[in-house]
Amino acid sequence: MSLSQKEMVEELRVQWKRLWNERVDDRLRAEGMATADYCDLFVEKGTVIHATRNYKALNFREILEQHQVTNIDRFLLPDPHIGGWTKFIKMNVTNRGLRKRQLAELYYDEKKSGKQQPKKGGRGWLHK
């Protein structure tokens, strides 16, 4: 991986963010349009970049492929459906209720859980 290629990807990423931040939303037609020319992203001023129906959205991966960037996966985060840090945490770190119970049983001290004084002198919570 050359340093110039990394710089080019960073420049494209900056333009990509600027494209989405500066878009004009047409609420009547439910679409977003580019406000300027982005030659490196192959987007012209007034191009629809986001719409609700029958529209193929822009894809940063395809733009990098058109620029012939090698090893694109190194520059992009994985798709959330495939996996990533969030999926790893959900699968391996959280929702460990059974494991917590097993650890609690391991450190349970029988001597410590001696008899406690009964509430209300053994009558429970009845108020008489």
C-alpha positions in Angstrom: 0.0 0.0 0.0 1.5 3.3 -1.1 1.3 6.4 1.0 -0.1 8.4 -2.0 -3.0 5.9 -2.3 -3.8 6.4 1.4 -3.8 10.1 1.0 -6.1 9.8 -2.1 -8.6 7.7 -0.1 -8.6 10.3 2.7 -9.2 13.1 0.3 -12.1 11.2 -1.3 -13.5 10.5 2.2 -13.4 14.2 3.1 -15.2 15.0 -0.2 -17.7 12.2 0.5 -18.5 13.7 4.0 -18.8 17.2 2.5 -21.2 15.9 -0.2 -23.6 14.4 2.4 -23.3 17.3 4.8 -23.9 20.0 2.2 -26.7 18.3 0.2 -30.0 20.1 -0.4 -33.1 18.1 0.7 -36.1 18.5 -1.5 -39.0 17.5 0.9 -41.6 17.7 -1.8 -39.9 15.1 -4.0 -38.2 13.3 -1.1 -34.8 13.4 -2.5 -31.4 14.9 -1.7 -29.3 16.7 -4.3 -25.6 17.7 -4.5 -24.9 21.4 -4.1 -21.6 21.5 -5.9 -19.5 19.5 -8.4 -17.4 16.7 -6.9 -15.3 15.6 -9.8 -13.4 13.0 -7.8 -16.6 11.4 -6.7 -18.1 11.6 -10.2 -21.0 13.7 -9.0 -22.2 16.9 -10.7 -24.1 19.8 -9.2 -27.8 19.0 -9.0 -27.3 15.2 -9.1 -29.8 13.3 -7.0 -27.7 11.5 -4.3 -30.5 10.2 -2.1 -34.1 9.3 -2.9 -36.8 7.2 -1.4 -38.1 5.2 -4.4 -36.5 3.2 -7.1 -33.1 4.7 -6.7 -29.6 3.1 -6.5 -27.8 5.1 -3.8 -24.2 6.2 -4.1 -21.7 3.8 -2.8 -18.2 4.8 -1.6 -16.8 1.3 -2.4 -17.8 1.7 -6.1 -16.1 5.1 -6.2 -12.9 3.6 -4.8 -13.1 0.8 -7.4 -13.4 3.4 -10.2 -10.3 5.1 -8.9 -8.6 1.6 -9.0 -7.7 1.5 -5.3 -6.2 -1.8 -4.3 -7.3 -3.6 -1.2 -10.4 -1.5 -0.6 -11.5 -3.5 2.5 -8.5 -2.0 4.3 -10.0 1.5 4.0 -13.7 0.7 4.7 -15.5 -0.5 7.7 -17.2 -3.9 7.2 -20.9 -4.0 6.5 -22.9 -4.2 9.8 -24.6 -7.4 8.6 -21.3 -9.1 8.1 -19.8 -8.0 11.4 -17.6 -5.4 13.1 -16.8 -4.3 16.6 -20.5 -3.9 17.5 -21.4 -7.4 16.4 -18.4 -8.8 18.2 -19.3 -7.1 21.4 -22.9 -8.3 21.1 -21.9 -11.9 20.4 -19.0 -12.3 22.8 -19.2 -9.7 25.6 -22.8 -8.9 26.4 -25.7 -11.2 27.2 -23.7 -13.5 29.4 -26.4 -14.1 32.0 -25.6 -17.8 32.3 -21.9 -17.1 32.7 -22.6 -14.5 35.5 -24.7 -17.0 37.4 -21.9 -19.6 37.1 -19.4 -17.1 38.5 -21.8 -16.2 41.3 -22.1 -19.8 42.3 -18.4 -20.3 42.3 -17.8 -17.4 44.7 -20.8 -18.2 46.9 -19.7 -18.5 50.5 -22.0 -20.7 52.7 -20.5 -19.4 55.9 -21.3 -15.8 55.1 -24.9 -16.5 54.3 -25.7 -17.2 57.9 -29.1 -16.7 59.6 -30.4 -13.2 59.4 -32.8 -11.7 61.9 -36.3 -12.2 60.7 -38.2 -9.1 59.7 -41.0 -8.0 62.2 -39.9 -10.6 64.6 -40.8 -13.5 62.3 -44.3 -12.2 61.6 -43.4 -10.9 58.1 -44.7 -7.6 56.8 -48.1 -7.9 58.3 -49.1 -4.7 60.2 -51.2 -5.7 63.2 
